[in-house]
Structures are given as C-alpha cells and as structure tokens.
C-alpha cells in the first residue's frame, strides 16, 4: 500500500499531475469520481475530466458518498485515483440535501475512514484534494463547516500518505517523500 496526496488550488493542474503519477504504475487503473453532476456546469466538468482520461487505461467508478463501499469493486493490485476530496466532503456533509450541514467532525471521520479502506485495498492510491485555506476569508456557516471537515480530512490523508505534493501553477512542489525521478 502506497498513498500519495496531491493538493492544489482550483485549476492548478493537480488533476493532470495526479493522473501522470498513476500512469507510471502497472496493473489496472481505477478513477474513483466523487462529483455530483449538479447543473450544466457540473456536467461539463465531468465530461471534460472523462475526455482528459480517455486512452489512459482508467476504468471509472462513480461514488459521491461512502467511498469505502467501492472496495469490493476494485481490481486486485490496482492503481486508484480518488478525485476529489473536496467534493466528497461536501457530499457527505450536506447529505441530507439541505443547506444546513451536519456535524463536520462526523462527516470528516466517514470520509477519512472510506479513504483508509480504499488505500488498504489498492496497491497504489493517489488522492486529489483542494486547497481552499489561503485566502484568509470567513464564509457562511455551511462553507466554514465544509472547510473544517476538509481540513481534517486533508490532514488525515497527509498523515496516512507516504508522499504529499502541492501543485502550484502546474508545478509539483513535494512536501513529503520524494517525487518521481523520471
């Protein structure tokens, strides 16, 4: 079991970099997609990510919640790309469909537990997450609950990970472990 955390701001190149890390591993590749396809913009983003993965040997699993339940569907010895933790945390936090979040700590525990189960089942796991903490802004109750839960999950995955890299303007900056040598 090897885990790499890839973090970056929106549109930083983190997804493309995470995919490139997966392409360096043999065996079946699984892309575990977490985005709820809300509206036309959501559908466009999903279509764009699918197109970017075309021809790269990924099979796609879609789980917007409870990602640990995907373990039985994973091929033995697979390379797993989980995209993305920000969506997954939001899906769990607002699962009841309302604008009022449930307990952020409980949602974070569920997400982190699912990621841990996935990592134990896969030979190599790349977890993509978003960095939304640098702007210094305060947001409404729901957004702050999401940020608290996301921060907890990001920290938990970073602790679990063998390697962690931040992608800034498409440039990988390794924070834990070493990056690829090729």
C-alpha positions as CSV (number, residue, x, y, z in Angstrom):
1,X,0.0,0.0,0.0
2,X,1.4,3.3,-1.1
3,X,-0.5,6.6,-0.8
4,X,0.2,9.9,-2.5
5,X,-1.7,13.1,-1.6
6,X,-2.0,15.7,-4.4
7,X,-3.2,19.1,-3.2
8,X,-3.7,22.4,-5.1
9,X,-6.0,25.3,-5.7
10,X,-8.7,25.1,-8.3
11,X,-7.4,24.9,-11.8
12,X,-3.8,24.4,-10.5
13,X,-3.1,21.3,-12.6
14,X,-3.4,18.9,-9.7
15,X,-5.7,16.5,-11.6
16,X,-3.4,16.2,-14.6
17,X,-0.4,15.7,-12.3
18,X,-2.3,13.1,-10.3
19,X,-3.1,11.2,-13.5
20,X,0.5,11.3,-14.6
21,X,1.5,9.7,-11.3
22,X,-0.9,6.9,-11.9
23,X,0.3,6.3,-15.4
24,X,3.7,5.3,-14.0
25,X,2.2,2.2,-12.4
26,X,1.3,-1.1,-14.0
27,X,-1.9,-3.0,-13.5
28,X,-5.4,-1.9,-13.7
29,X,-6.1,1.8,-13.2
30,X,-9.3,2.9,-11.5
31,X,-10.6,6.5,-11.4
32,X,-13.0,7.0,-8.5
33,X,-15.1,10.0,-9.3
34,X,-16.9,11.8,-6.5
35,X,-18.5,14.8,-8.2
36,X,-22.3,15.2,-8.1
37,X,-23.3,16.3,-11.6
38,X,-25.2,19.4,-10.5
39,X,-26.4,21.5,-13.4
40,X,-24.8,22.2,-16.8
41,X,-21.5,23.4,-15.4
42,X,-21.1,20.2,-13.3
43,X,-22.0,18.0,-16.4
44,X,-19.4,20.0,-18.4
45,X,-16.7,19.5,-15.8
46,X,-17.4,15.7,-15.6
47,X,-17.3,15.4,-19.4
48,X,-14.0,17.4,-19.5
49,X,-12.4,15.1,-16.9
50,X,-13.6,12.0,-18.8
51,X,-12.2,13.3,-22.1
52,X,-8.8,14.0,-20.4
53,X,-8.7,10.4,-19.1
54,X,-9.5,8.8,-22.5
55,X,-6.9,6.4,-23.7
56,X,-5.1,6.3,-20.4
57,X,-6.4,2.9,-19.3
58,X,-8.6,4.1,-16.5
59,X,-11.9,2.4,-15.7
60,X,-14.3,4.8,-13.9
61,X,-16.2,4.2,-10.7
62,X,-18.6,6.9,-9.5
63,X,-19.3,7.2,-5.8
64,X,-20.5,10.5,-4.5
65,X,-20.6,9.3,-0.9
66,X,-19.3,6.3,1.2
67,X,-16.2,5.7,-1.0
68,X,-15.2,2.8,1.3
69,X,-18.1,0.8,-0.2
70,X,-16.3,0.8,-3.5
71,X,-13.6,-1.6,-2.2
72,X,-15.3,-4.8,-3.4
73,X,-15.4,-3.4,-6.9
74,X,-11.7,-2.6,-7.1
75,X,-9.4,-5.0,-9.1
76,X,-6.7,-6.7,-7.1
77,X,-3.4,-4.7,-7.1
78,X,-4.9,-1.7,-8.8
79,X,-3.7,1.9,-9.0
80,X,-6.5,4.1,-7.7
81,X,-7.1,7.7,-8.4
82,X,-9.6,9.4,-6.0
83,X,-10.8,12.7,-7.4
84,X,-11.6,14.7,-5.3
85,X,-11.8,15.0,-1.6
86,X,-13.4,18.5,-1.6
87,X,-16.4,17.1,-3.5
88,X,-16.6,14.1,-1.3
89,X,-16.6,16.1,1.9
90,X,-19.3,18.4,0.6
91,X,-21.4,15.4,-0.5
92,X,-21.1,13.8,3.0
93,X,-21.6,17.0,4.9
94,X,-24.7,18.0,3.1
95,X,-26.0,14.5,2.5
96,X,-29.5,15.2,3.8
97,X,-29.9,17.7,0.9
98,X,-30.3,20.8,2.9
99,X,-28.2,23.9,3.2
100,X,-27.5,23.2,6.9
101,X,-24.5,21.0,7.3
102,X,-24.5,18.0,9.6
103,X,-21.6,17.6,12.1
104,X,-18.4,18.4,10.3
105,X,-16.3,16.1,12.5
106,X,-18.6,13.1,11.8
107,X,-18.5,13.8,8.1
108,X,-14.7,14.0,8.2
109,X,-14.4,10.7,10.1
110,X,-16.6,9.0,7.5
111,X,-14.7,10.3,4.5
112,X,-11.3,9.6,6.1
113,X,-12.4,6.1,7.1
114,X,-13.5,5.4,3.5
115,X,-10.2,6.7,2.1
116,X,-8.3,4.5,4.5
117,X,-10.3,1.4,3.4
118,X,-9.6,2.3,-0.3
119,X,-5.9,2.7,0.4
120,X,-5.7,-0.7,2.1
121,X,-7.3,-2.3,-0.9
122,X,-5.3,-0.7,-3.7
123,X,-1.6,-1.3,-4.5
124,X,-1.1,2.4,-5.2
125,X,-3.5,5.2,-4.3
126,X,-3.4,8.9,-5.4
127,X,-5.8,11.2,-3.5
128,X,-6.6,14.6,-5.0
129,X,-7.8,17.4,-2.8
130,X,-8.3,21.1,-3.0
131,X,-6.6,23.9,-1.0
132,X,-9.1,26.5,-0.1
133,X,-7.4,27.9,3.0
134,X,-5.1,30.6,1.8
135,X,-7.5,33.4,1.1
136,X,-7.9,34.4,4.8
137,X,-11.7,34.9,4.3
138,X,-14.5,33.9,6.6
139,X,-17.6,32.4,5.0
140,X,-21.1,31.5,6.0
141,X,-21.8,28.6,8.4
142,X,-22.1,26.0,5.7
143,X,-18.9,26.9,3.9
144,X,-17.0,27.1,7.2
145,X,-18.3,23.7,8.2
146,X,-17.1,22.3,4.9
147,X,-13.7,23.9,5.3
148,X,-13.3,22.5,8.8
149,X,-14.2,19.0,7.7
150,X,-12.0,19.3,4.6
151,X,-9.0,20.5,6.7
152,X,-9.5,17.5,9.0
153,X,-9.6,15.0,6.1
154,X,-6.7,16.7,4.3
155,X,-4.6,16.4,7.5
156,X,-5.6,12.8,8.0
157,X,-4.7,11.8,4.4
158,X,-1.4,13.7,4.7
159,X,-0.6,11.7,7.8
160,X,-1.6,8.4,6.1
161,X,0.3,9.3,2.9
162,X,3.8,8.2,2.0
163,X,4.2,11.2,-0.2
164,X,2.4,14.6,-0.5
165,X,2.8,17.1,-3.3
166,X,1.3,20.5,-3.8
167,X,0.7,21.5,-7.4
168,X,1.2,25.3,-7.9
169,X,0.6,26.7,-11.5
170,X,1.2,23.2,-12.8
171,X,4.5,22.8,-10.9
172,X,4.7,19.9,-8.4
173,X,6.2,21.0,-5.1
174,X,7.0,17.9,-2.9
175,X,6.2,18.3,0.8
176,X,6.6,14.7,2.0
177,X,8.5,11.9,0.5
178,X,10.1,12.2,-3.0
179,X,8.6,12.7,-6.3
180,X,9.2,10.6,-9.4
181,X,12.8,10.5,-10.6
182,X,12.0,10.4,-14.3
